[in-house]
Amino acid sequence: LTGKTYVAELRNGVISEFVFDPKSYGFEYCDLDELVGGETFINKEIALKILNNENSKRRDTVVLNAGLAIYIATDGISIQKGIDIARETLASGKALRKLEEYVLASNKWF
């Protein structure tokens, strides 16, 4: 979210180049210092705020990056659709529940 990104994308054997602008997808730019974490306990708090869908530039960055990952991994969907899926996954609580499932499962081994 710190600005535009120059992209070269290989899809279906075709390379396309374009400028990706987060503003085109409803995001606002931010400064890098708005995204920086810190000590482990601070990063845990940040992660939980994101998973609880608390409005922040950090959450928006996670939504954007997850949305782009979904776009890359899923043939036939648009960047916007990937972002929408990522946003809904956070908003619905599914992402937080998945973390909770992981914590419960991993604790069974100790």
Secondary structure, 3 states (H helix, E strand, C coil): CCCCEEEEEEECCEEEEEEECHHHHCCCCCCHHHCCCCCHHHHHHHHHHHHCCCCCHHHHHHHHHHHHHHHHHCCCCCHHHHHHHHHHHHHCCHHHHHHHHHHHHHHCCC
